[in-house]
């Protein structure tokens, strides 16, 4: 970090005063821990270990009852990639409708066409359903060969935000791409860096990219013995890790 970064003024776009932290959660306990730690927004999933799948409506209702934070919901019917059959798209549409009816503040989703571009018909339908609430395109963008084309289409369809690691496995590896996208598109769509955000890299990521928000599970492994049926550990949001990220940002 150079002197210019350290001395960034409060009205400088690199100022960290307005940074939002979004926590990826899968339980009411996660939601409560995130709120206590100073999170600004929650992304509700189930099966985070699979990259996040559509949560039950009942879970959303319990989370909304437990915390005051905005809650956006993942809509993803299975693990694997993002080329969906027509029946899967119908399920995604129906799930999004029910989650919105149950109080979701937005929908996190993504679908690609056969040519590895945005499935624009599906996305238009989602935008029409979401209306004034948030519509977020997830890390499907990190799997395509022409992400800039997808970004431009998302902007044209009034997408709120895109969750991305800059086309790389982690934000650290994709930091230069994130910087370019924030510079080129950040005034038209929110760029939300996610994947591998930690207390020790959060400030560098924000400073170098110019982004004003971060996404992560900020989790620690939790054990519940399941052998021989399955694995014994699952990720749970850590209040301490989230607080450490917030403290690192506040210290700048």
C-alpha positions as CSV (number, residue, x, y, z in Angstrom):
1,X,0.0,0.0,0.0
2,X,1.5,3.3,-1.0
3,X,1.2,6.7,0.7
4,X,-1.5,7.8,-1.7
5,X,-3.6,4.9,-0.6
6,X,-3.0,5.5,3.1
7,X,-4.0,9.1,2.7
8,X,-7.2,8.6,0.8
9,X,-9.7,11.3,1.8
10,X,-13.2,10.5,3.0
11,X,-14.6,11.8,-0.3
12,X,-12.2,9.7,-2.3
13,X,-13.9,6.7,-4.0
14,X,-11.2,4.6,-2.3
15,X,-12.4,5.7,1.1
16,X,-13.3,2.7,3.3
17,X,-16.0,4.6,5.3
18,X,-18.8,3.2,3.3
19,X,-17.7,-0.4,2.9
20,X,-20.5,-3.0,3.2
21,X,-19.9,-6.6,4.3
22,X,-22.1,-9.3,3.0
23,X,-22.0,-12.6,4.8
24,X,-23.0,-15.9,3.1
25,X,-25.1,-17.9,5.6
26,X,-27.0,-21.1,5.9
27,X,-28.7,-21.0,9.3
28,X,-30.4,-18.7,11.8
29,X,-27.3,-19.0,14.0
30,X,-25.1,-17.8,11.1
31,X,-27.5,-14.8,10.7
32,X,-27.4,-13.9,14.3
33,X,-23.6,-14.1,14.5
34,X,-23.2,-12.0,11.3
35,X,-25.5,-9.3,12.7
36,X,-23.7,-9.2,16.0
37,X,-20.4,-8.8,14.2
38,X,-21.5,-5.8,12.2
39,X,-22.5,-7.3,8.8
40,X,-24.5,-5.2,6.5
41,X,-26.3,-7.8,4.4
42,X,-26.9,-11.5,4.3
43,X,-26.9,-14.0,1.4
44,X,-29.0,-17.0,2.5
45,X,-28.2,-20.4,1.1
46,X,-28.3,-24.0,2.0
47,X,-25.4,-26.4,1.3
48,X,-22.6,-23.8,1.2
49,X,-20.2,-26.7,0.9
50,X,-21.6,-27.2,-2.7
51,X,-21.3,-23.5,-3.5
52,X,-24.7,-22.6,-2.2
53,X,-28.2,-23.9,-3.1
54,X,-31.7,-22.6,-2.8
55,X,-32.7,-22.3,0.9
56,X,-36.1,-23.4,2.2
57,X,-38.8,-20.7,2.6
58,X,-39.1,-21.7,6.2
59,X,-35.4,-20.9,6.8
60,X,-35.8,-17.5,5.2
61,X,-38.8,-16.8,7.5
62,X,-36.9,-17.8,10.6
63,X,-33.9,-15.7,9.6
64,X,-36.0,-12.6,8.9
65,X,-37.6,-13.1,12.3
66,X,-34.2,-13.3,14.0
67,X,-32.3,-10.3,12.5
68,X,-33.0,-6.9,11.0
69,X,-30.5,-7.1,8.1
70,X,-31.5,-7.3,4.5
71,X,-31.5,-10.9,3.2
72,X,-31.0,-11.9,-0.4
73,X,-31.5,-15.5,-1.3
74,X,-29.6,-17.9,-3.5
75,X,-31.7,-19.6,-6.2
76,X,-29.7,-22.6,-7.5
77,X,-31.3,-26.0,-7.9
78,X,-28.2,-28.2,-7.8
79,X,-24.4,-28.3,-7.7
80,X,-22.2,-28.3,-10.8
81,X,-22.3,-25.7,-13.5
82,X,-24.9,-23.2,-14.7
83,X,-26.3,-24.7,-17.9
84,X,-29.8,-25.6,-16.9
85,X,-32.6,-27.7,-18.5
86,X,-36.0,-26.1,-19.0
87,X,-37.5,-28.0,-16.1
88,X,-34.6,-26.7,-13.8
89,X,-35.3,-23.1,-15.0
90,X,-39.0,-23.5,-14.2
91,X,-38.1,-24.7,-10.7
92,X,-35.7,-21.8,-10.2
93,X,-38.5,-19.4,-11.3
94,X,-41.0,-20.9,-8.9
95,X,-38.5,-20.9,-6.0
96,X,-37.6,-17.3,-6.5
97,X,-41.3,-16.3,-6.6
98,X,-41.9,-18.1,-3.2
99,X,-38.9,-16.6,-1.6
100,X,-39.8,-13.1,-2.7
101,X,-43.4,-13.7,-1.4
102,X,-41.8,-14.8,1.9
103,X,-39.9,-11.5,2.3
104,X,-36.6,-12.0,0.5
105,X,-34.9,-8.6,-0.2
106,X,-33.4,-9.9,-3.4
107,X,-32.5,-12.9,-5.5
108,X,-29.0,-14.2,-6.3
109,X,-29.0,-16.4,-9.4
110,X,-27.3,-17.1,-12.7
111,X,-27.9,-19.1,-15.8
112,X,-25.9,-19.6,-19.0
113,X,-27.0,-20.4,-22.5
114,X,-25.5,-23.1,-24.7
115,X,-22.9,-20.7,-26.0
116,X,-21.7,-19.9,-22.5
117,X,-23.3,-16.5,-22.5
118,X,-26.1,-15.0,-20.4
119,X,-29.4,-16.9,-20.6
120,X,-31.1,-13.6,-21.4
121,X,-34.7,-14.9,-21.6
122,X,-34.5,-16.4,-18.1
123,X,-32.8,-13.2,-16.8
124,X,-35.5,-10.9,-18.2
125,X,-38.1,-13.1,-16.5
126,X,-36.3,-12.9,-13.2
127,X,-36.0,-9.1,-13.5
128,X,-39.7,-8.8,-14.2
129,X,-40.4,-10.9,-11.1
130,X,-38.0,-9.2,-8.8
131,X,-39.1,-5.7,-9.9
132,X,-37.9,-3.1,-7.3
133,X,-35.9,-5.6,-5.2
134,X,-32.3,-6.6,-5.9
135,X,-31.3,-9.0,-8.6
136,X,-27.7,-10.3,-8.3
137,X,-25.8,-12.4,-10.8
138,X,-23.4,-14.8,-9.0
139,X,-20.1,-16.4,-9.8
140,X,-21.3,-18.1,-13.0
141,X,-19.7,-15.1,-14.5
142,X,-16.3,-16.4,-13.4
143,X,-16.8,-19.5,-15.6
144,X,-17.3,-17.8,-19.0
145,X,-14.9,-16.9,-21.8
146,X,-16.3,-13.4,-22.4
147,X,-17.3,-12.0,-19.0
148,X,-17.3,-8.4,-20.2
149,X,-20.0,-9.3,-22.7
150,X,-22.1,-10.8,-19.9
151,X,-21.5,-7.8,-17.7
152,X,-22.7,-5.5,-20.5
153,X,-25.9,-7.6,-20.9
154,X,-26.5,-7.6,-17.2
155,X,-26.2,-3.8,-17.1
156,X,-28.6,-3.5,-20.0
157,X,-31.1,-5.6,-18.1
158,X,-30.8,-3.4,-14.9
159,X,-29.1,-6.0,-12.8
160,X,-28.2,-4.7,-9.3
161,X,-25.0,-6.5,-8.6
162,X,-22.5,-9.2,-9.7
163,X,-20.7,-11.4,-7.3
164,X,-17.3,-12.3,-8.7
165,X,-13.7,-13.3,-8.0
166,X,-12.5,-11.7,-11.2
167,X,-12.6,-15.0,-13.2
168,X,-10.1,-16.7,-10.9
169,X,-10.5,-19.2,-8.0
170,X,-10.0,-16.4,-5.4
171,X,-10.2,-12.7,-5.2
172,X,-6.5,-12.5,-4.6
173,X,-5.8,-14.1,-7.9
174,X,-8.4,-12.1,-9.7
175,X,-7.7,-8.7,-8.1
176,X,-6.4,-7.1,-11.3
177,X,-9.5,-8.1,-13.2
178,X,-11.7,-6.9,-10.4
179,X,-9.9,-3.5,-10.5
180,X,-10.6,-3.3,-14.3
181,X,-14.2,-4.2,-13.9
182,X,-14.8,-1.7,-11.1
183,X,-13.1,1.0,-13.2
184,X,-15.0,0.1,-16.4
185,X,-18.4,-0.9,-15.1
186,X,-18.6,0.1,-11.4
187,X,-20.7,3.2,-12.1
188,X,-23.3,1.0,-13.9
189,X,-23.5,-2.2,-11.8
190,X,-22.2,-3.0,-8.3
191,X,-19.1,-5.2,-8.3
192,X,-19.0,-7.5,-5.2
193,X,-15.7,-9.3,-4.7
194,X,-16.0,-12.7,-3.1
195,X,-14.1,-16.0,-2.6
196,X,-11.2,-16.0,-0.2
197,X,-11.8,-12.7,1.5
198,X,-10.1,-12.6,4.9
199,X,-9.1,-10.1,7.6
200,X,-5.5,-10.0,6.2
201,X,-6.4,-9.2,2.6
202,X,-9.7,-7.2,2.9
203,X,-8.1,-3.7,3.0
204,X,-5.7,-4.4,0.1
205,X,-8.6,-5.8,-1.9
206,X,-10.7,-2.7,-1.3
207,X,-7.9,-0.3,-1.9
208,X,-6.6,-1.8,-5.1
209,X,-10.0,-2.5,-6.7
210,X,-11.9,0.5,-5.6
211,X,-14.9,-1.7,-4.7
212,X,-17.0,-0.7,-1.7
213,X,-18.3,-4.1,-0.6
214,X,-17.0,-7.6,0.2
215,X,-18.6,-11.0,0.3
216,X,-17.6,-14.1,2.2
217,X,-18.7,-17.0,4.5
218,X,-16.2,-15.8,7.0
219,X,-16.6,-19.3,8.6
220,X,-14.9,-21.8,10.8
221,X,-15.4,-25.6,10.6
222,X,-18.1,-26.9,13.0
223,X,-18.2,-30.6,13.9
224,X,-21.2,-32.9,14.1
225,X,-20.1,-36.5,13.8
226,X,-21.7,-38.2,10.8
227,X,-19.4,-41.1,10.1
228,X,-19.9,-43.4,8.3
229,X,-22.8,-41.7,6.6
230,X,-21.1,-38.5,5.6
231,X,-18.5,-35.9,6.5
232,X,-18.3,-34.6,10.1
233,X,-17.7,-30.9,9.5
234,X,-19.7,-28.1,8.0
235,X,-18.9,-24.3,7.8
236,X,-20.6,-22.0,10.2
237,X,-20.3,-18.2,10.2
238,X,-17.8,-16.9,12.7
239,X,-18.6,-13.7,14.6
240,X,-14.9,-13.4,15.4
241,X,-13.8,-13.6,11.8
242,X,-16.4,-11.1,10.6
243,X,-15.4,-8.7,13.5
244,X,-11.7,-9.1,12.4
245,X,-12.6,-8.1,8.9
246,X,-14.6,-5.1,10.1
247,X,-11.8,-4.1,12.5
248,X,-9.2,-4.3,9.7
249,X,-11.3,-1.9,7.6
250,X,-12.0,0.4,10.5
251,X,-8.3,0.7,11.3
252,X,-7.5,2.3,8.0
